[in-house]
Amino acid sequence: MESAAAASPPPFLLELVAGTGAASATVPGPALSSPVGMPSDVAVDSQGNRYVVSYASGNCYVLKVSPDGTISKFAGNGNCGSDIPGPATASPLSRPISAAVDSHDNVYVVQDLTGRVVRITPDGVLSDFAGNGSSSGAVVEGPALQTPLRPVGITVDRKNNVYLGVNSTGVDGGYIVRIDTFGMLSILAGNGSTAVTPGPARSSGLQRVYGMAFDSMGDL
């Protein structure tokens, strides 16, 4: 008969992959020998690369930690400001706070101060994906680049639709919005208030939506 000890699942192991414990500027090279600023989110691509959104002391970056343990700067020139489409490492970033990766290994980054979401291709080209650069005003369904946004959370589904957790201006309520592969934004859940009520998702309020995930059935 198998003993209880033998039948027990293996313990979870905690592994350090990057950082020295110091919240200062990143030094490209071995990831465990470099600071990583103030990381707030991590996304992983199909090749096992980890993308870390980080800001500290005026340094705004997306960092890349490769499977061999090397850290490099994937996006951001160190300045915290409005992004500039083009080479990702030549552009400022406006306090990046969350990230997600699609099936093509494009990296989507939410910027806190401008409310803009950018997309960065695997070869390092940055473009604006959602938000008109204003974080004040009501969310408007339609072209994602034409609406004000105040996003905080982000995820991507199997069909590469992008979902954002968006805060309402001036209150703690919010929305979940979906951006399809044609760049059109629609409200999936939330009415801008904080009162959560069972029933149709668009008729219910939501608290601040910082995190989202899909289950095995594709439900959010």
C-alpha positions as CSV (number, residue, x, y, z in Angstrom):
1,M,0.0,0.0,0.0
2,E,1.3,3.4,-1.0
3,S,2.2,5.5,2.1
4,A,0.6,8.9,2.7
5,A,4.0,10.6,2.3
6,A,4.5,9.0,-1.1
7,A,1.0,10.0,-2.3
8,S,1.5,13.6,-1.3
9,P,2.0,16.1,-4.2
10,P,5.5,17.6,-4.5
11,P,5.9,20.9,-2.7
12,F,5.8,24.1,-4.7
13,L,9.2,25.7,-5.2
14,L,9.9,29.4,-5.3
15,E,12.6,30.4,-7.8
16,L,14.2,33.7,-8.2
17,V,14.5,34.7,-11.9
18,A,15.6,38.4,-11.8
19,G,16.5,41.2,-9.5
20,T,18.8,41.9,-6.6
21,G,16.3,43.3,-4.2
22,A,17.3,46.9,-5.1
23,A,14.7,49.2,-6.7
24,S,17.1,50.9,-9.1
25,A,18.1,51.0,-12.7
26,T,18.4,47.7,-14.6
27,V,21.8,46.6,-15.9
28,P,21.6,44.3,-18.9
29,G,23.3,41.0,-18.4
30,P,22.7,38.2,-15.8
31,A,19.1,38.8,-14.5
32,L,20.0,37.8,-10.9
33,S,22.8,40.3,-10.8
34,S,20.7,43.3,-12.0
35,P,18.1,45.5,-10.2
36,V,14.6,45.5,-11.8
37,G,13.3,48.8,-10.5
38,M,9.7,48.4,-9.2
39,P,8.1,45.5,-11.2
40,S,4.3,45.5,-11.2
41,D,3.5,42.7,-13.7
42,V,5.0,39.9,-15.7
43,A,3.9,38.3,-19.0
44,V,5.4,35.3,-20.8
45,D,5.6,34.5,-24.5
46,S,5.5,31.2,-26.4
47,Q,9.3,31.0,-26.2
48,G,9.5,31.3,-22.4
49,N,10.7,34.9,-22.4
50,R,9.4,36.9,-19.4
51,Y,8.4,40.6,-19.9
52,V,8.5,42.7,-16.8
53,V,6.9,46.1,-16.6
54,S,8.9,48.3,-14.3
55,Y,9.2,51.9,-13.1
56,A,11.3,53.5,-10.4
57,S,12.9,56.8,-9.8
58,G,11.9,58.1,-13.2
59,N,13.0,54.9,-15.1
60,C,10.1,53.4,-17.1
61,Y,10.9,50.2,-18.9
62,V,9.6,46.9,-20.2
63,L,12.4,44.4,-19.4
64,K,12.9,41.0,-21.1
65,V,14.3,38.0,-19.2
66,S,15.2,35.2,-21.6
67,P,15.1,31.5,-20.7
68,D,18.9,31.5,-20.2
69,G,18.6,34.1,-17.4
70,T,19.7,37.2,-19.4
71,I,17.9,40.5,-18.8
72,S,17.7,43.2,-21.4
73,K,15.6,46.4,-22.1
74,F,12.8,45.5,-24.4
75,A,10.9,48.8,-24.4
76,G,11.4,52.3,-23.0
77,N,14.4,54.7,-23.1
78,G,14.3,55.3,-19.4
79,N,12.2,58.4,-19.5
80,C,8.6,58.4,-18.2
81,G,6.5,60.3,-20.7
82,S,4.2,59.9,-23.7
83,D,5.2,57.0,-26.0
84,I,6.5,57.6,-29.5
85,P,5.6,55.0,-32.2
86,G,8.7,53.4,-33.7
87,P,11.6,51.5,-32.1
88,A,10.5,50.5,-28.7
89,T,13.7,51.2,-26.9
90,A,13.8,54.7,-28.3
91,S,10.4,55.7,-26.8
92,P,9.5,57.0,-23.4
93,L,6.8,55.0,-21.5
94,S,4.1,56.6,-19.3
95,R,4.5,54.5,-16.1
96,P,3.8,51.0,-17.4
97,I,1.8,48.9,-14.9
98,S,0.6,45.7,-16.6
99,A,1.3,43.6,-19.7
100,A,0.0,40.6,-21.7
101,V,1.2,38.6,-24.7
102,D,-0.9,37.3,-27.7
103,S,-0.4,34.2,-29.7
104,H,2.0,36.0,-32.1
105,D,4.2,37.1,-29.2
106,N,3.2,40.7,-29.5
107,V,3.4,42.4,-26.1
108,Y,0.7,44.8,-24.9
109,V,1.5,47.3,-22.2
110,V,-0.8,49.4,-20.2
111,Q,0.5,52.9,-19.3
112,D,-1.0,54.4,-16.2
113,L,-0.5,58.1,-16.7
114,T,-1.7,58.6,-20.3
115,G,-4.2,55.7,-20.2
116,R,-2.8,54.5,-23.5
117,V,-2.1,50.8,-24.4
118,V,0.8,50.1,-26.7
119,R,1.6,47.0,-28.7
120,I,5.2,45.9,-29.2
121,T,6.1,43.4,-31.9
122,P,8.7,40.6,-31.2
123,D,11.2,42.6,-33.2
124,G,10.8,45.6,-31.0
125,V,8.5,48.0,-32.9
126,L,6.1,50.0,-30.8
127,S,2.7,51.3,-31.9
128,D,-0.4,52.7,-30.1
129,F,-3.1,50.1,-29.7
130,A,-5.8,51.7,-27.5
131,G,-6.7,55.0,-25.9
132,N,-6.5,58.6,-27.3
133,G,-4.0,59.7,-24.7
134,S,-6.5,61.0,-22.2
135,S,-7.4,59.2,-19.0
136,S,-10.3,61.5,-18.3
137,G,-13.8,61.1,-19.8
138,A,-16.3,58.4,-20.5
139,V,-15.4,55.2,-22.4
140,V,-16.8,55.4,-26.0
141,E,-17.4,52.2,-27.9
142,G,-15.9,52.1,-31.4
143,P,-12.3,52.6,-32.6
144,A,-10.1,51.8,-29.6
145,L,-7.7,54.6,-30.4
146,Q,-10.4,57.3,-30.3
147,T,-11.7,56.8,-26.7
148,P,-10.4,58.1,-23.4
149,L,-9.2,55.2,-21.2
150,R,-8.0,54.7,-17.7
151,P,-6.9,51.0,-17.9
152,V,-5.2,49.0,-15.2
153,G,-5.5,45.3,-16.0
154,I,-5.1,43.5,-19.3
155,T,-5.4,40.0,-20.7
156,V,-5.7,38.3,-24.1
157,D,-7.9,35.4,-25.2
158,R,-7.1,32.5,-27.6
159,K,-8.4,34.5,-30.6
160,N,-6.1,37.5,-29.7
161,N,-9.0,39.7,-28.5
162,V,-7.6,42.1,-25.8
163,Y,-9.5,42.7,-22.6
164,L,-8.9,45.7,-20.4
165,G,-9.9,46.5,-16.8
166,V,-10.8,50.2,-17.0
167,N,-11.4,52.5,-14.0
168,S,-14.1,55.2,-14.2
169,T,-12.9,58.7,-13.9
170,G,-13.4,60.1,-10.4
171,V,-14.9,57.0,-8.8
172,D,-13.7,53.5,-7.9
173,G,-16.1,51.7,-10.3
174,G,-15.1,50.6,-13.7
175,Y,-15.6,48.4,-16.8
176,I,-14.2,45.5,-18.6
177,V,-13.8,46.3,-22.3
178,R,-12.9,44.1,-25.2
179,I,-10.8,45.1,-28.3
180,D,-11.1,42.8,-31.2
181,T,-8.5,42.1,-33.9
182,F,-9.9,44.9,-36.0
183,G,-9.2,47.5,-33.3
184,M,-12.8,48.0,-32.3
185,L,-13.7,48.5,-28.6
186,S,-16.9,47.3,-26.9
187,I,-17.9,47.3,-23.3
188,L,-18.2,43.7,-22.0
189,A,-19.1,44.4,-18.3
190,G,-19.7,47.2,-15.9
191,N,-21.8,50.4,-15.9
192,G,-19.3,52.7,-14.2
193,S,-20.6,52.3,-10.7
194,T,-19.2,50.2,-7.8
195,A,-22.4,48.3,-7.0
196,V,-21.9,44.7,-8.1
197,T,-25.3,43.0,-8.9
198,P,-25.8,39.5,-10.4
199,G,-27.3,39.4,-13.8
200,P,-26.4,41.0,-17.2
201,A,-22.7,42.0,-17.0
202,R,-23.2,45.4,-18.6
203,S,-25.9,46.3,-16.0
204,S,-23.7,45.6,-13.0
205,G,-21.2,47.9,-11.4
206,L,-17.6,46.7,-10.9
207,Q,-14.9,47.5,-8.4
208,R,-11.5,48.5,-9.7
209,V,-10.5,45.7,-12.2
210,Y,-6.8,45.1,-11.7
211,G,-6.7,41.4,-12.7
212,M,-8.5,39.1,-15.2
213,A,-8.1,35.5,-16.3
214,F,-9.8,32.9,-18.4
215,D,-10.8,29.4,-17.3
216,S,-10.6,26.2,-19.4
217,M,-14.1,26.9,-20.8
218,G,-13.1,30.4,-22.0
219,D,-15.1,32.3,-19.4
220,L,-13.5,35.5,-18.1
